[in-house]
Every structure is written in structure tokens, then in C-alpha cells.
Amino acid sequence: MWAELQKQNRDIVFNLCQYGMGEVWKWGGEVGHSWRTTGDLGLERGARLPGFYGIGLSNARHWEYARPGAWNDPDYILIGWVGDAHGMGVGKQTTLTPNEQYSYMSLWSLMAAPLIFSGDMAKLDAFTLSVLCNAEVIEVNQDLLGKQARILRQTRDEFVLVKELADGSKAVGLFNLTAHPRKLAVAWPELGVSGKQHVRDLWRQRELGSANNEFETEVSRHGVAMIKLRK
């Protein structure tokens, strides 16, 4: 199919959907543009956290295989009004909290994952649109360098992703996995930077000033701080 698609005089994206079998991330870029790395997110049930965390972190492990035109795909973005993969039928409003939805979109954008929305388009509300359509968050996803974020640090309570960007800056996501607000920090030596760094909050689209040596902020329950650091 890939060979036939190359003969067509139009742009076509070819996504391989075989649920991560056969270590597809190692060879998918030779026969397609993106490939599913896991099972269906809609069927994923997390004991402590929503299923997108497990799916996302599994996908994040394959960061070295992503490049321009070849992407790891952890499945759709299931927010807003979504169908039930178990029972089918009429869709229901997501049970994810606003913080979890910000974390979901941040994780997918940092991982340079295909941003494919799966929900009822007729029931898109202002909040869901604000999550899906933040231009600065999408810009991180679409960055021309084509690097997928890597896991900088991961514990039971938190994880940090860092994504190299084409202009030399870095996008960083600090994710709180606990049920309570807590302070999260990232130090410059972890990121491979030094000196004064200008910090921009990508969700709020505002400058946070400059910082030396580290960035620290309080992150809400199951929330995220998604920032951009530049000289």
C-alpha cells in the first residue's frame, strides 16, 4: 500500500495501526508516516490514574525513533463527548478533569504525536476547543526539528518531559501524578542549559520572567506546567 500511495499526485498520510506489535517503531518509518505504539486508549483502564498516562508513558519510551515524517502514535485525543469502546452507543461527556485534559494534550504535543481528535464534533464546547486549539501548545507539537520529547525524570508522583525545538529553545512539561497540588522543579543541569533562561507559560500564553539554575512551580492535582525556556 505504501508503494502505491507514493505514486499518487496528492498529499496522503499513511498511519499504520497494528497496536505496537513487532516493535513497529523500529521499522514503521520505512513504510508509513506514523504508527500506533499501543493498544486502544479507549480500552485502557488505569488503577490510580486515567488510562492516557499509561499509554502516553509507554509511547514516550520510543522517542529516539521519531523524526520528521515518521511519528510514534499513542492513539486519539479522547476529550469532550466521546464514545464508549466497551459498550458503543451514544457518546458521553469525558470523566477527565480539566487538569487531566491539559495534561493529556500537553503529553501528546510534547511527544510530537499525531493530534487526532476523537469525539462528537457537534458537541464541542468552549473549554474543549481551548484545550485542542492552543496555538503555542500545537506549535510545540509541530516544531520543524521533529524531535519527540524524552523522559527526563519519572517517579510514582511525577514525571518531566523535555523536547528540543528548532530555534534552540526547549519545551518542558512537569506533570503531577498525585491527588494533591505539589511543587515541581527542573534544574538547568538536567536540561543541559546554563545561565539565565526566559520562561514562558504555554497554556496561559504569558511570560513568567527569567530564572537562574532552576524553574519551580506549584502544579495542581493531575495537572501540568508546560513551559518554554529560551536564552
N, C-alpha and C positions, 0 to 999 in steps of 0.2 A: 504493500500500500504506500509506503514511504516513497519508493521509486516512482510510482505513478503520480503521486502528488507533486513531485519535483518537476513534472512535465507541464503542469498547469500554469497558465499565464495569469495568475492571481495569487494573492497572499492567503495562505491557509495555515492554520496552527494545528498540528497533529499531536494530540495528547494520548499517551499510552496508559491504559487503565487495566493493570493486572495486579493491583494491590501489593506492590513491592516484592513480588516473588522473583526468584532468580537474580537477586541483587541488581535490579534494573538500573539503579543509579550509576552503575559502572559501565553500562553499555547503551542506555536509553538515548543519549545524545547522538549516537550514530544513526538512529532510525526514527527520531522524533524530536519534538521541541520540548516536551515536558512529560513527566511520568509520575504516576501515583506511587508513593513510597509506603503506604499503609493500607489497612482495611478501611471500610466506610466509617467516616467520622460520626454519621448519624446513628450508628450501631454501638459506638464506643460508650461505655459506662465507667466513669471513674468513681472509686470508693470515697475519696476525700475531696477531689477536685473535679470540675466538669471535664468531659472527655477530650475537649480540644487541647488541653495541656499535654496529656499523654501522647496524642497524635503529633502535636507540634514538636515536642521534645524528641520524639523518635525521628521525625523528619530532619530536625536540626543536626543530628549526628552525621548527616551525609553532605555537609556544607562544602566539602572540598570538590564535589563532583558537579556543582552548579557553575554555569558560565553563560555568557551571552548566547541566547538561542537554545539553551539547554537547561531546564529547570526542574528541581525537585517539587513535587506537587503533593501537599498533605491533605487534599480534598477541599470541598467547598467551604464558603463562609456561611454558616447557618445562624443567622440572626433575623430579627423581625418576626414575621409569621412564617413558620416552617412546617413541613410535612413530618409525619411520623414514619421513620424507616421500619418500625416494627409492625404498626397497625394500618399504615397508609391512611386513606380517608382525608378529611378536611384538615388543613393545617391549623396549628395552634401558635399562640404567641410564645416566643422564646422564654425559657425559665432563667436564662443568664441575666445576672445583674448588670447595670450599666458599667461598673468597673470591669467585669469579666468580658464584656463586649469590647471595651477599649483594649484589654489585654489580648484578646483574640485577634483583632485587626492589627495590633502592633506586632505580634508574633509573626503573623503571615507576611506583613510588609518587610520586617527585618530579614526574614528568610528568603526574600525575593521570590515568594511563591506566587503562582497564578492567582489573581484576585477574582475568583468566580463566585458571585453571589447566588445562593440557592434559597429563595424564599418567595413569598407571594408579592409580586410587583404591585398589585392593586392595593396592597395594604401598607405600603411604605410610609412610615411616619417621619416627622422631622428629626427625631433623635437617631433613628436607624440611618437616615440619609447623612446625618452629621458624622456618624461613625464610618460609613462607607466612602464618603466623599471629601475627607480632609485632604486638601491638595498637598500639604507638606508631608503627611504620612505616606501618601501614594508616591510622592517624589522619591522617597527613600526606597520604596519597592521597585520603582522603575529606573533607578540610577544606572547610568550608562556603563559604569565599570562592571556591572553584572556580578558582583560578589554577594554570596549568601552570608548572612551573619553567622558567627561561630559562638559557641557557648563559652563564655569567659569564666563563669563560676556557676556551680549548681549545688544546692543543698536541699534538704526537705522543706525549708522555709522560704527559699528564694532562688532565683537564677538571674543571670545577667548575660545579655547578648550584645555583641559589638559587630557592626557592619562597616567595612571600609567603603568610602564614597569617592567618586571620580574627581572631586575638587580637592581631595586630600583631607577632608574632614571625616568625622566618624559619627555614625548614629548608634546610640546606646539605648537599650531597654532594660530597666530594672523592674523585675516582676516580684511582687509579694504573694507568696503562696499560703500565707497564714490567714486565719479568720479574724485578725485584728490589724489595725494600722501599725506600721513599724517603720523605723528609719532604715533606709538602704543607702549604700555608698559604693562608689567605684573610685579607685586610686589611679593616678596617672601611670605609675609603673605597670599596672595590669594592662593598661590600654596601649602602652608603648609611646606615650606622649610626655611632654615636659613643659614647664613654664606656664604662663597664663593662658587659659583657654576660655573662649567666649561660649556661653551655654544658652541654647535656645530650646524652649519647651515646644515640641512639635504639635501636641494636641491643643494646647492653648494658643499656639502661634504667637508667642511673645518671648522677648529676650529676658533672661534671668541674670544678666550681668556676667562678670568674669569670675573665674575660680583658679586657685593655685593648688596643685598637689592632689586634690580630690573633689568629687562632687557628692553631696549628701542631701537627701530629701526624705520627707515622710511620704510613704506610699500607702494608699488605702487597702482595705481587705480585698484580696484577689485582684488588686489593681496594678497599674504600671506607671512608671515615669519614662517617657520616651523623649530623649533629648538628642540634640546635635551639638558636637563640640568642634570648634574651629579656632585657629590661631587669631 
